[in-house]
Amino acid sequence: MESYKLVLPEHLNHYGYLFGGHLLKWVDEISWIAASREHPGCCFVTVAMDKVEFRQSVKLGSILRFQVHKVRVGKSSVQYEANIFCDNIETEQEELVFSTHVSFVCLDGNGNKMTVP
C-alpha cells in the first residue's frame, strides 16, 4: 500500500523540522489501514515497532511517500514493513528517511487475542 503526506507548519518542531511524533503516528495509522484492508473484520491493535531511527531531517513542504507491505502473518498477529521516503519536488529525487516493522495483534470483542482468519 502507498500513501502520501504533505509536511505542514503544524507538523514542525521548535527547530523547524518534522516532529518525530507526527511521523510515528502516520506510520502507525497507515500500517494499521493496510492491515485492516488486507484482513477485513479483524480488530488490530499495535504492539510494537522494531526500530525507531530517523535517517534524515524533513523540512516544511516536503512530500512523504509511505510504502507499507505485509512481511509476516502469525497465529494472532501480523507484521508490516513501512518505508518512508521524502520527495524533493525541485530535484525529483527521493530519499529514505525512516523504516520500521510494525506488529499488530488481532483482538476479539473482549480484548483477548484471537486467530487471524
C-alpha positions as CSV (number, residue, x, y, z in Angstrom):
1,M,0.0,0.0,0.0
2,E,1.2,3.5,-0.7
3,S,0.1,6.8,0.8
4,Y,1.4,10.4,0.9
5,K,1.5,13.2,3.4
6,L,2.5,16.8,3.0
7,V,4.5,18.3,5.8
8,L,2.8,21.5,7.0
9,P,3.7,24.1,9.6
10,E,1.7,22.4,12.4
11,H,3.9,19.3,11.9
12,L,7.2,21.0,12.7
13,N,9.2,21.0,15.9
14,H,10.8,24.1,17.5
15,Y,13.8,23.7,15.2
16,G,11.7,23.9,12.0
17,Y,11.8,20.2,11.1
18,L,9.2,17.5,11.1
19,F,8.4,16.4,14.7
20,G,9.2,12.7,15.0
21,G,6.0,12.0,16.8
22,H,3.9,13.0,13.8
23,L,5.9,10.6,11.6
24,L,5.4,7.8,14.1
25,K,1.7,8.5,14.2
26,W,1.4,8.4,10.4
27,V,3.4,5.2,10.2
28,D,1.2,3.5,12.8
29,E,-2.0,4.8,11.1
30,I,-1.1,3.9,7.5
31,S,0.2,0.5,8.6
32,W,-3.0,-0.2,10.5
33,I,-5.0,0.8,7.5
34,A,-3.0,-1.7,5.3
35,A,-3.5,-4.5,7.9
36,S,-7.2,-3.8,8.2
37,R,-7.8,-3.7,4.5
38,E,-5.9,-6.9,3.9
39,H,-7.7,-8.7,6.8
40,P,-11.3,-7.4,6.9
41,G,-13.2,-7.9,10.1
42,C,-10.1,-8.1,12.3
43,C,-9.7,-5.7,15.2
44,F,-6.0,-4.9,15.2
45,V,-4.0,-3.0,17.8
46,T,-0.4,-2.0,17.6
47,V,2.0,-4.0,19.8
48,A,5.4,-3.0,18.5
49,M,7.7,-1.0,16.2
50,D,11.0,-2.8,15.9
51,K,13.2,0.2,15.4
52,V,12.9,4.0,15.6
53,E,15.7,5.7,13.9
54,F,15.3,8.9,11.8
55,R,17.8,8.9,9.0
56,Q,17.2,12.4,7.6
57,S,15.5,15.6,8.7
58,V,12.4,16.6,6.9
59,K,11.6,20.2,6.0
60,L,8.4,22.1,5.6
61,G,6.6,21.4,2.3
62,S,8.2,18.0,1.9
63,I,6.0,15.3,0.4
64,L,6.4,12.0,2.2
65,R,5.7,8.7,0.5
66,F,4.7,5.8,2.8
67,Q,5.3,2.3,1.3
68,V,3.8,-0.4,3.5
69,H,3.7,-4.1,2.9
70,K,3.0,-7.3,4.9
71,V,6.0,-9.4,5.8
72,R,4.6,-11.9,8.2
73,V,1.3,-13.5,9.5
74,G,1.4,-15.3,12.8
75,K,-1.4,-17.1,14.6
76,S,-2.8,-13.9,16.2
77,S,-0.6,-11.2,14.7
78,V,0.6,-9.6,11.5
79,Q,3.7,-7.6,10.8
80,Y,4.2,-4.9,8.2
81,E,7.3,-3.2,6.9
82,A,7.0,0.6,6.5
83,N,9.5,2.6,4.4
84,I,9.1,6.3,4.3
85,F,10.6,8.4,1.5
86,C,10.9,12.2,1.2
87,D,10.4,13.6,-2.2
88,N,12.3,16.7,-3.3
89,I,9.9,18.2,-5.9
90,E,12.7,20.6,-7.1
91,T,15.3,17.9,-7.9
92,E,12.8,15.0,-8.3
93,Q,15.0,12.9,-6.1
94,E,13.7,10.6,-3.3
95,E,15.5,9.7,-0.1
96,L,14.6,7.1,2.5
97,V,14.0,8.9,5.8
98,F,12.6,6.2,8.0
99,S,11.9,2.5,8.1
100,T,10.5,0.1,10.6
101,H,8.4,-3.1,11.1
102,V,5.1,-2.6,12.8
103,S,3.4,-5.5,14.6
104,F,-0.3,-5.8,15.3
105,V,-2.3,-8.3,17.3
106,C,-5.8,-9.3,16.4
107,L,-8.3,-9.0,19.3
108,D,-11.9,-10.3,19.9
109,G,-14.7,-8.2,21.3
110,N,-13.5,-8.8,24.8
111,G,-9.9,-7.6,24.1
112,N,-8.4,-11.1,24.0
113,K,-6.1,-12.3,21.3
114,M,-7.8,-14.2,18.5
115,T,-6.6,-16.1,15.5
116,V,-6.1,-14.1,12.3
117,P,-8.5,-15.6,9.8
